Amino acid sequence: METFARGAARTHEQGSGRPSARPSEAVRARPYPFRRSSDLLLSVEGAGSQVLLAVGLTAAAALIRVLLGMVDREVVPAAIYFPTIVIASLLGGWRAGSLTLLLCFAANFGLFGSALASHAARRPVNILLYFLLCVSAVALCQWLGNLVQNLQQSRERLAHRNLNYDALFGAVGEGFAVCQAIRDSAGRLVDYQVLEMNPALRQMLGIGPEQALGKMSDAPGDWSEWLALCDRVMATGKPATFESESPQGDRWYEIRLSRLTAETMAQVFIDVTDRKTEQQRQAGLFDELNHRVKNNLAIVSSVLSMQARTAEPAAAEALRKAVGRVHSIADLHASLYRSHRTDAVDVGLYLKELGGNLSRSLLRDEDSVRLRVEAPSATVAVETALPLGLVVSELVTNAVKYAYSPGQAGEILVALERRGATAVLTIADWGQGLPTSSPDHAEGLGMRLVRAMVAQVNGELTIHPGPGGARFEISLPEGALG
């Protein structure tokens, strides 16, 4: 069992060849430079606060400009006001940045206009370029603010998802393992590295955290078939499900393999011990029930056969037909017993066994008439199989009795075939056909039973009386065969 968990998949760092950190740990191991986006951007909210920010920064820049002007009157004003506008945009957004830009223009050209008189010829161009540069700075800062805010929101969503993943990973009752394929230089699958294993699976396998993240090759044994199964799941993408018993033999697990990426696969372990125990109990009860039914049907058949030996010819014939009907029911129960199912049977196998019993009970070795059964392997509901068995038993019995003259060679066919979405059951012979004087053809008890059974399965009966043989076709409703 331990190797199953170590032979499954890898998920978070595709192709890395090393175990990945847990998602939440990966976030903590690579923190963002700011705890929140508002630590740097848009930390000043509200119109009043943004106005105070713009006025304060502009006043500070003007004061610095006055102090620098005392040292050198030729200092370029943009050296002070451009950084001021950028800082206002970063702290207060585009509104604070735009207001600061206007205030800086007013302060620059109102307070220090005389200092720019010598540059009058170049003033319009400088003003335009300066204004466009400041507007660009405001737009750029706003874009950066939106970018950082979006990154922060994505980070918070990822952290929330990782938190949910960690809680689910640790609390889920099913075992779960995420493993990474290890291939050789030729691309062949040779091993697996377990990247993650939840506590439930460690408890199932009886191992500690230090043993969980190992390789499949750490456990002794030949795991070629297991590797082939895993490789097929990863190559095709089709999940695989199977049941396995623990090495101790005390627990049963349903193991589901599914591909995550081209090089990763997940394994889910579900404890199905209670289900297997209940199935074994049900199987024991079913075996006991089948044994009792079989014995009871055998007793009924024996009693009817004994009565037939001492009854009048007409009554003896009716009793022998009743024995055949009992045998068809017994064959159905035998099919159910072998398939260990209570809702459906293999109709092909059931008809062949029923045909064999009819041949042994109705035909002697010296007879030249033979019964041939052609039926594919397909499942059919029990409530459909039993009426069909009674129909076959009745019509085959009639064919043995009426189709061929004594000593005449011939064949009786029982065939089940698919015709599109429907199925047709045929009972045919190549004998004398159906004379109108036949008691069964004249709607006797046998034909009434046949019609009743066909109606019970919602089928349609078509009779071809001959000449050249009789043919009965029962068209089954769509979906009758599984």
C-alpha positions as CSV (number, residue, x, y, z in Angstrom):
1,M,0.0,0.0,0.0
2,E,2.8,2.4,0.8
3,T,4.1,2.2,-2.7
4,F,0.8,3.1,-4.2
5,A,1.0,6.5,-2.5
6,R,4.6,6.8,-3.6
7,G,3.8,5.9,-7.2
8,A,1.3,8.5,-8.2
9,A,2.0,12.1,-9.2
10,R,3.4,15.5,-8.8
11,T,1.5,18.8,-9.0
12,H,2.8,22.2,-8.0
13,E,6.2,22.5,-9.7
14,Q,5.9,20.7,-13.0
15,G,9.2,19.4,-14.3
16,S,11.2,20.7,-11.4
17,G,12.4,17.4,-10.1
18,R,12.2,18.5,-6.4
19,P,9.3,18.6,-4.0
20,S,7.4,21.8,-4.1
21,A,6.5,23.9,-1.0
22,R,3.0,23.8,0.2
23,P,1.0,26.6,-1.5
24,S,0.7,28.8,1.6
25,E,4.4,28.2,2.4
26,A,5.3,29.3,-1.1
27,V,3.5,32.6,-0.6
28,R,5.3,33.1,2.7
29,A,8.7,32.2,1.3
30,R,8.3,34.9,-1.4
31,P,6.7,37.9,0.3
32,Y,5.7,41.0,-1.7
33,P,7.7,44.2,-1.1
34,F,4.7,45.8,0.6
35,R,2.4,44.3,3.1
36,R,-0.6,46.0,1.4
37,S,-1.0,48.1,-1.7
38,S,-2.1,51.1,0.5
39,D,1.3,51.1,2.2
40,L,2.6,52.9,-0.8
41,L,-0.3,53.9,-3.1
42,L,-3.6,55.5,-2.5
43,S,-3.0,55.7,1.3
44,V,-4.6,59.2,1.3
45,E,-8.3,58.9,0.7
46,G,-11.1,61.5,0.7
47,A,-11.2,64.9,-1.0
48,G,-10.2,66.9,2.0
49,S,-7.2,64.8,2.7
50,Q,-6.1,64.9,-0.9
51,V,-6.4,68.7,-1.0
52,L,-4.3,69.0,2.2
53,L,-1.7,66.7,0.7
54,A,-1.5,68.7,-2.5
55,V,-1.3,72.0,-0.6
56,G,1.2,70.8,1.9
57,L,3.5,69.2,-0.7
58,T,3.3,72.3,-2.9
59,A,4.1,74.6,0.0
60,A,7.0,72.5,1.0
61,A,8.4,72.5,-2.6
62,A,7.9,76.3,-2.8
63,L,9.8,76.8,0.5
64,I,12.7,74.6,-0.8
65,R,12.6,76.5,-4.0
66,V,13.0,79.8,-2.0
67,L,15.9,78.4,-0.1
68,L,17.6,77.1,-3.2
69,G,17.0,80.5,-4.9
70,M,19.0,82.2,-2.2
71,V,21.9,80.0,-3.3
72,D,21.4,80.1,-7.1
73,R,18.6,81.9,-8.9
74,E,19.2,79.9,-12.0
75,V,18.1,76.6,-10.5
76,V,15.6,74.8,-12.8
77,P,12.1,74.8,-11.2
78,A,11.3,71.3,-12.5
79,A,14.1,69.9,-10.3
80,I,11.8,70.6,-7.3
81,Y,8.2,70.5,-8.6
82,F,8.4,67.3,-10.7
83,P,9.3,65.0,-7.8
84,T,6.6,66.8,-5.7
85,I,3.9,65.9,-8.3
86,V,5.1,62.3,-8.4
87,I,5.0,61.9,-4.6
88,A,1.5,63.4,-4.5
89,S,0.3,60.9,-7.2
90,L,1.8,58.0,-5.4
91,L,0.3,58.9,-2.1
92,G,-3.0,60.3,-3.1
93,G,-3.8,59.0,-6.6
94,W,-4.4,60.9,-9.8
95,R,-6.7,63.5,-8.1
96,A,-4.0,64.6,-5.6
97,G,-1.4,64.5,-8.4
98,S,-3.4,66.7,-10.7
99,L,-4.2,69.2,-8.0
100,T,-0.5,69.3,-7.0
101,L,0.4,69.9,-10.6
102,L,-1.9,72.9,-10.9
103,L,-0.7,74.3,-7.6
104,C,3.0,73.8,-8.6
105,F,2.4,75.7,-11.8
106,A,0.7,78.5,-10.0
107,A,3.5,78.7,-7.4
108,N,6.2,78.4,-9.9
109,F,5.0,81.0,-12.4
110,G,3.4,83.3,-9.8
111,L,6.1,83.5,-7.2
112,F,9.1,83.0,-9.4
113,G,8.0,84.4,-12.8
114,S,10.6,87.1,-12.7
115,A,13.3,84.5,-12.4
116,L,12.2,83.1,-15.8
117,A,12.1,86.5,-17.6
118,S,15.4,85.9,-19.3
119,H,13.9,82.7,-20.8
120,A,10.8,84.4,-22.3
121,A,11.5,83.2,-25.8
122,R,11.6,79.6,-24.7
123,R,8.9,79.8,-22.0
124,P,6.0,78.5,-24.1
125,V,7.9,75.4,-25.3
126,N,9.3,74.7,-21.8
127,I,5.9,75.2,-20.2
128,L,4.2,72.8,-22.6
129,L,6.9,70.1,-22.3
130,Y,6.9,70.5,-18.5
131,F,3.2,70.2,-18.4
132,L,3.1,67.1,-20.6
133,L,5.8,65.5,-18.5
134,C,3.9,66.1,-15.3
135,V,0.7,64.8,-16.7
136,S,2.5,61.6,-17.9
137,A,4.0,61.2,-14.4
138,V,0.5,61.4,-12.9
139,A,-0.9,58.8,-15.3
140,L,2.1,56.5,-14.8
141,C,1.7,56.7,-11.0
142,Q,-2.0,55.9,-11.3
143,W,-1.2,52.9,-13.6
144,L,1.3,51.7,-11.0
145,G,-1.2,52.1,-8.3
146,N,-3.8,50.0,-10.1
147,L,-1.2,47.4,-10.9
148,V,0.0,47.0,-7.4
149,Q,-3.7,47.0,-6.2
150,N,-4.5,44.2,-8.6
151,L,-1.4,42.3,-7.6
152,Q,-2.4,42.6,-3.9
153,Q,-6.0,41.4,-4.7
154,S,-4.6,38.4,-6.6
155,R,-2.3,37.7,-3.7
156,E,-5.1,37.8,-1.2
157,R,-7.2,35.5,-3.3
158,L,-4.4,33.1,-3.7
159,A,-3.7,33.1,0.1
160,H,-7.4,32.5,0.7
161,R,-7.5,29.6,-1.7
162,N,-4.3,28.2,-0.2
163,L,-5.8,28.5,3.3
164,N,-8.9,26.5,2.1
165,Y,-6.7,24.0,0.3
166,D,-4.6,23.4,3.5
167,A,-7.7,23.0,5.6
168,L,-9.3,20.6,3.1
169,F,-6.0,18.7,2.6
170,G,-5.6,18.2,6.3
171,A,-9.2,17.5,7.3
172,V,-10.5,15.3,4.4
173,G,-11.1,11.7,5.5
174,E,-9.9,10.2,2.2
175,G,-6.2,9.6,1.6
176,F,-4.7,11.9,-0.9
177,A,-1.2,11.9,-2.5
178,V,0.4,14.1,-5.1
179,C,3.4,12.7,-6.8
180,Q,5.8,13.5,-9.6
181,A,7.0,11.2,-12.3
182,I,10.7,10.4,-12.6
183,R,11.9,9.4,-16.0
184,D,15.2,8.2,-17.5
185,S,17.1,9.8,-20.3
186,A,14.9,7.9,-22.8
187,G,11.7,9.3,-21.3
188,R,10.7,6.0,-19.7
189,L,8.8,6.1,-16.4
190,V,11.1,4.6,-13.8
191,D,10.0,6.0,-10.4
192,Y,7.9,8.5,-8.6
193,Q,8.6,11.2,-6.0
194,V,5.8,11.9,-3.6
195,L,5.3,15.7,-3.2
196,E,2.4,15.7,-0.8
197,M,0.5,13.3,1.4
198,N,-2.3,14.2,3.7
199,P,-2.6,13.0,7.3
200,A,-5.4,10.6,6.4
201,L,-3.2,8.7,3.9
202,R,-0.3,8.6,6.3
203,Q,-2.6,7.1,8.9
204,M,-3.9,4.5,6.4
205,L,-0.3,3.5,5.5
206,G,0.9,3.7,9.1
207,I,3.8,6.0,8.3
208,G,5.1,9.3,9.8
209,P,5.7,12.6,8.1
210,E,9.3,11.9,7.6
211,Q,8.5,8.8,5.6
212,A,5.7,10.3,3.5
213,L,7.7,12.3,0.9
214,G,9.7,9.4,-0.4
215,K,10.0,7.6,-3.7
216,M,8.3,4.5,-4.9
217,S,11.6,2.8,-5.2
218,D,12.2,3.1,-1.5
219,A,9.9,0.2,-1.0
220,P,11.1,-3.3,-2.1
221,G,9.3,-5.2,-4.7
222,D,8.5,-5.5,-8.4
223,W,6.4,-2.5,-9.4
224,S,6.6,-2.8,-13.2
225,E,2.8,-3.4,-13.5
226,W,2.1,-0.5,-11.3
227,L,4.4,1.8,-13.2
228,A,2.7,0.6,-16.5
229,L,-0.7,1.5,-15.1
230,C,0.4,4.9,-13.9
231,D,2.2,5.6,-17.2
232,R,-1.0,4.7,-19.1
233,V,-3.1,7.0,-17.0
234,M,-0.7,9.9,-17.5
235,A,-0.3,9.2,-21.2
236,T,-4.1,8.9,-22.0
237,G,-5.6,11.1,-19.3
238,K,-8.2,8.4,-18.6
239,P,-8.6,7.8,-14.8
240,A,-8.2,4.3,-13.4
241,T,-10.0,2.9,-10.4
242,F,-9.3,-0.4,-8.6
243,E,-9.6,-2.0,-5.2
244,S,-6.6,-3.3,-3.2
245,E,-6.3,-5.0,0.2
246,S,-3.8,-3.7,2.7
247,P,-0.7,-5.9,3.3
248,Q,-2.1,-6.7,6.8
249,G,-5.3,-8.0,5.2
250,D,-7.6,-6.0,7.6
251,R,-8.6,-3.1,5.3
252,W,-9.8,-2.6,1.8
253,Y,-9.1,0.5,-0.2
254,E,-10.5,1.9,-3.5
255,I,-7.6,3.6,-5.3
256,R,-8.3,6.2,-8.0
257,L,-5.6,7.5,-10.3
258,S,-6.0,10.6,-12.3
259,R,-3.6,12.8,-14.3
260,L,-3.0,16.4,-13.2
261,T,-0.5,17.5,-15.8
262,A,1.7,15.7,-18.4
263,E,4.2,14.8,-15.6
264,T,2.0,14.7,-12.5
265,M,-0.7,12.4,-11.1
266,A,-2.9,12.3,-8.1
267,Q,-4.0,9.3,-6.0
268,V,-7.1,9.1,-3.9
269,F,-7.4,6.3,-1.3
270,I,-11.0,5.6,0.0
271,D,-11.5,3.1,2.8
272,V,-14.1,0.7,1.5
273,T,-13.7,-2.0,4.2
274,D,-17.3,-1.5,5.5
275,R,-18.6,-1.8,2.0
276,K,-16.6,-4.9,1.2
277,T,-17.8,-6.5,4.5
278,E,-21.4,-5.7,3.6
279,Q,-20.9,-7.1,0.1
280,Q,-19.4,-10.3,1.6
281,R,-22.4,-10.6,4.0
282,Q,-24.8,-10.0,1.1
283,A,-23.0,-12.6,-1.0
284,G,-23.3,-15.1,1.8
285,L,-27.0,-14.4,2.2
286,F,-27.5,-14.6,-1.6
287,D,-25.6,-18.0,-1.7
288,E,-27.8,-19.3,1.1
289,L,-31.0,-18.0,-0.7
290,N,-29.9,-19.5,-4.0
291,H,-29.2,-22.8,-2.4
292,R,-32.6,-22.9,-0.8
293,V,-34.4,-21.9,-4.0
294,K,-32.4,-24.5,-6.0
295,N,-33.4,-27.2,-3.6
296,N,-37.0,-26.1,-3.5
297,L,-37.2,-26.0,-7.3
298,A,-35.6,-29.4,-7.5
299,I,-38.3,-30.8,-5.1
300,V,-41.1,-29.2,-7.2
301,S,-39.6,-30.7,-10.4
302,S,-39.3,-34.1,-8.9
303,V,-42.8,-34.1,-7.6
304,L,-44.2,-33.0,-11.0
305,S,-42.2,-35.7,-12.8
306,M,-43.5,-38.4,-10.4
307,Q,-47.0,-37.3,-11.0
308,A,-46.5,-37.2,-14.8
309,R,-45.5,-40.9,-14.7
310,T,-48.8,-42.0,-13.3
311,A,-51.1,-39.4,-14.8
312,E,-53.3,-39.6,-17.9
313,P,-51.5,-38.8,-21.2
314,A,-53.0,-35.3,-21.5
315,A,-52.2,-34.5,-17.8
316,A,-48.8,-36.1,-18.1
317,E,-47.9,-33.8,-21.1
318,A,-49.0,-30.7,-19.1
319,L,-47.0,-31.8,-16.1
320,R,-43.9,-32.3,-18.3
321,K,-44.3,-28.8,-19.7
322,A,-44.6,-27.5,-16.1
323,V,-41.3,-29.3,-15.3
324,G,-39.6,-27.5,-18.2
325,R,-40.9,-24.2,-16.9
326,V,-39.5,-24.9,-13.5
327,H,-36.2,-25.8,-15.1
328,S,-36.1,-22.4,-16.9
329,I,-36.6,-20.6,-13.6
330,A,-33.9,-22.8,-12.0
331,D,-31.5,-21.9,-14.8
332,L,-32.1,-18.2,-14.2
333,H,-31.3,-18.5,-10.5
334,A,-28.1,-20.4,-11.4
335,S,-27.1,-17.6,-13.7
336,L,-27.7,-15.0,-11.0
337,Y,-25.7,-17.1,-8.6
338,R,-22.7,-17.3,-10.9
339,S,-22.7,-13.6,-11.7
340,H,-23.2,-12.5,-8.1
341,R,-25.8,-10.0,-9.2
342,T,-29.4,-9.7,-8.2
343,D,-30.6,-7.3,-10.9
344,A,-29.3,-8.6,-14.2
345,V,-28.0,-11.7,-15.9
346,D,-25.9,-12.5,-19.0
347,V,-28.7,-13.4,-21.3
348,G,-26.4,-15.2,-23.8
349,L,-25.1,-17.6,-21.2
350,Y,-28.6,-18.0,-19.7
351,L,-30.1,-19.0,-23.1
352,K,-27.3,-21.4,-23.8
353,E,-27.7,-23.2,-20.5
354,L,-31.4,-23.2,-20.9
355,G,-31.0,-24.7,-24.4
356,G,-28.7,-27.4,-23.0
357,N,-31.2,-28.4,-20.3
358,L,-34.0,-28.5,-22.8
359,S,-31.9,-30.7,-25.1
360,R,-31.2,-33.1,-22.3
361,S,-34.8,-33.3,-21.1
362,L,-36.6,-33.3,-24.5
363,L,-34.2,-34.9,-27.0
364,R,-32.7,-38.4,-26.9
365,D,-29.4,-39.4,-28.3
366,E,-31.1,-41.4,-31.1
367,D,-33.2,-38.4,-32.2
368,S,-32.1,-36.6,-35.3
369,V,-33.4,-33.2,-34.1
370,R,-30.9,-30.9,-32.6
371,L,-31.3,-27.6,-30.7
372,R,-28.9,-24.7,-31.6
373,V,-28.6,-21.5,-29.5
374,E,-27.0,-18.4,-30.9
375,A,-26.9,-15.5,-28.4
376,P,-24.3,-12.8,-27.8
377,S,-23.0,-12.0,-24.3
378,A,-25.2,-9.1,-23.0
379,T,-26.9,-8.2,-19.8
380,V,-30.6,-8.1,-19.4
381,A,-32.8,-7.3,-16.3
382,V,-34.1,-10.3,-14.3
383,E,-37.7,-9.2,-14.9
384,T,-37.0,-9.5,-18.6
385,A,-34.8,-12.7,-18.5
386,L,-37.4,-14.9,-16.7
387,P,-40.3,-14.2,-19.2
388,L,-37.9,-14.8,-22.1
389,G,-36.8,-18.1,-20.6
390,L,-40.4,-19.3,-20.2
391,V,-41.1,-18.3,-23.8
392,V,-38.1,-20.2,-25.1
393,S,-39.0,-23.2,-23.0
394,E,-42.6,-23.2,-24.3
395,L,-41.8,-22.7,-28.0
396,V,-38.9,-25.2,-28.1
397,T,-41.1,-27.8,-26.4
398,N,-43.8,-27.2,-29.0
399,A,-41.2,-27.4,-31.8
400,V,-39.8,-30.7,-30.5
401,K,-43.4,-32.1,-30.4
402,Y,-44.9,-30.8,-33.6
403,A,-42.2,-29.6,-36.1
404,Y,-40.8,-32.8,-37.3
405,S,-42.2,-36.2,-38.0
406,P,-40.9,-39.2,-36.0
407,G,-37.4,-40.1,-37.3
408,Q,-37.1,-36.9,-39.4
409,A,-33.9,-35.0,-39.1
410,G,-34.1,-31.3,-38.3
411,E,-32.9,-28.4,-36.3
412,I,-34.5,-25.9,-33.9
413,L,-32.9,-22.5,-33.6
414,V,-32.9,-20.1,-30.7
415,A,-31.2,-16.9,-31.7
416,L,-30.9,-13.4,-30.1
417,E,-29.5,-10.6,-32.2
418,R,-29.3,-6.9,-32.1
419,R,-31.0,-4.8,-34.8
420,G,-30.0,-1.3,-34.3
421,A,-31.1,-0.1,-30.9
422,T,-33.5,-3.0,-30.4
423,A,-33.1,-6.8,-30.1
424,V,-35.0,-9.7,-31.5
425,L,-35.3,-13.2,-30.0
426,T,-36.1,-15.8,-32.7
427,I,-37.3,-19.4,-32.2
428,A,-37.5,-21.2,-35.5
429,D,-37.6,-24.6,-37.1
430,W,-37.7,-26.0,-40.7
431,G,-40.3,-28.6,-40.2
432,Q,-44.0,-28.9,-41.1
433,G,-45.0,-25.4,-40.0
434,L,-47.9,-24.6,-37.8
435,P,-51.0,-26.7,-38.7
436,T,-54.2,-24.9,-37.7
437,S,-55.3,-28.1,-35.9
438,S,-52.4,-27.7,-33.5
439,P,-53.8,-27.1,-30.1
440,D,-51.0,-24.6,-29.3
441,H,-51.5,-22.7,-32.5
442,A,-55.2,-22.5,-31.7
443,E,-54.4,-20.3,-28.7
444,G,-54.1,-23.1,-26.2
445,L,-52.6,-22.7,-22.8
446,G,-49.0,-22.7,-24.2
447,M,-49.6,-19.8,-26.7
448,R,-51.5,-17.8,-24.1
449,L,-48.6,-18.1,-21.8
450,V,-46.2,-17.0,-24.6
451,R,-48.3,-14.0,-25.4
452,A,-48.6,-13.1,-21.7
453,M,-44.8,-13.3,-21.2
454,V,-44.1,-11.2,-24.3
455,A,-46.5,-8.5,-23.1
456,Q,-44.8,-8.6,-19.7
457,V,-41.5,-7.4,-21.2
458,N,-43.3,-4.9,-23.5
459,G,-42.2,-6.9,-26.6
460,E,-43.9,-7.6,-29.9
461,L,-44.6,-11.2,-31.1
462,T,-44.6,-12.0,-34.8
463,I,-45.5,-15.5,-36.0
464,H,-44.5,-16.9,-39.4
465,P,-46.5,-20.2,-39.5
466,G,-44.9,-21.6,-42.7
467,P,-44.9,-23.6,-44.8
468,G,-41.3,-24.5,-44.6
469,G,-41.1,-24.3,-40.9
470,A,-42.5,-22.1,-38.1
471,R,-40.8,-18.9,-37.0
472,F,-41.5,-16.8,-33.9
473,E,-39.9,-13.4,-33.5
474,I,-40.1,-11.4,-30.3
475,S,-39.0,-7.8,-30.7
476,L,-37.7,-6.4,-27.4
477,P,-38.1,-2.7,-26.5
478,E,-35.2,-0.3,-27.0
479,G,-32.5,-0.6,-24.3
480,A,-33.6,-4.0,-23.2
481,L,-30.1,-5.4,-23.7
482,G,-27.2,-3.9,-21.8
